[in-house]
Amino acid sequence: MKEVEERRMAETLQRRLREVREKRRMSIKELAEASGLSVSQLYRLEKGERPHVAAITLAHIARALNTSLDYLVGLKDE
């Protein structure tokens, strides 16, 4: 059950990260600069190639996108 929940959360993150970034009209490069992360890290997150992400990494992304961490991982719907 835990694996299913983790997979669902990772899929939600993947989808919402891209949706919010595009809604904000940001390129991956712009998000990388705003969040302090690398383009490759963000690319792998959007492609679902990184199922486990540190909370601090997610916090940097959420802050750069001006959204909540809860929304990005599917705990809340904005």
JOSUL-V623878 format. One record per residue. N is the residue number from 0. PSI is psi in whole degrees, -180 to 180 (999 if undefined). Layout:
# JOSUL-V623878
n:N psi:PSI
n:N psi:PSI
This chain:
# JOSUL-V623878
n:0 psi:-42
n:1 psi:-40
n:2 psi:-39
n:3 psi:-44
n:4 psi:-42
n:5 psi:-41
n:6 psi:-41
n:7 psi:-42
n:8 psi:-41
n:9 psi:-40
n:10 psi:-40
n:11 psi:-44
n:12 psi:-48
n:13 psi:-50
n:14 psi:-48
n:15 psi:-35
n:16 psi:-49
n:17 psi:-45
n:18 psi:-48
n:19 psi:-42
n:20 psi:-45
n:21 psi:-37
n:22 psi:-37
n:23 psi:-2
n:24 psi:46
n:25 psi:140
n:26 psi:167
n:27 psi:-38
n:28 psi:-43
n:29 psi:-41
n:30 psi:-40
n:31 psi:-45
n:32 psi:-41
n:33 psi:-29
n:34 psi:-16
n:35 psi:14
n:36 psi:170
n:37 psi:156
n:38 psi:-41
n:39 psi:-37
n:40 psi:-48
n:41 psi:-40
n:42 psi:-45
n:43 psi:-36
n:44 psi:-46
n:45 psi:-27
n:46 psi:-4
n:47 psi:20
n:48 psi:-3
n:49 psi:85
n:50 psi:-25
n:51 psi:122
n:52 psi:137
n:53 psi:145
n:54 psi:-38
n:55 psi:-36
n:56 psi:-46
n:57 psi:-37
n:58 psi:-40
n:59 psi:-41
n:60 psi:-47
n:61 psi:-44
n:62 psi:-44
n:63 psi:-31
n:64 psi:-1
n:65 psi:49
n:66 psi:176
n:67 psi:151
n:68 psi:-40
n:69 psi:-39
n:70 psi:-46
n:71 psi:-37
n:72 psi:3
n:73 psi:14
n:74 psi:-22
n:75 psi:153
n:76 psi:122
n:77 psi:999
